[in-house]
Amino acid sequence: MKKENRMIDADELVEWLIKARQHLKAKNAHQSAIYAIEKIIDRIKAMQTVSPVDAVEVVRCEKCKWHDFGECGCPDIEMSDGSHLYTDFEYFCAYGERRCDNDNM
């Protein structure tokens, strides 16, 4: 299975870890567990921040209502001879529209 990258909110993660650390302290958890969480918090805070990504959700061809057995039937994408473009399931374009749930593969 292909692993997909995800964007996360590091500040939200740190807030959650701080709450987890407080919970462990209240429950008198083993000091090594609390120490591990503190080290993770420190590491996340020390990471360099990257510029925000201009990202939008895409509809891959396999989930697009225009895609049918390897051909893109989108009215906005036609070859000069009127035929449809062959696409791989992992491709996507600006015109993709998600199929209704009962049509998804």
Beta strands, then each sheet from edge to edge (+ up, - down):
strand 1: 67-68
strand 2: 71-72
strand 3: 85-86
sheet 1: 1+ 2- 3+
end
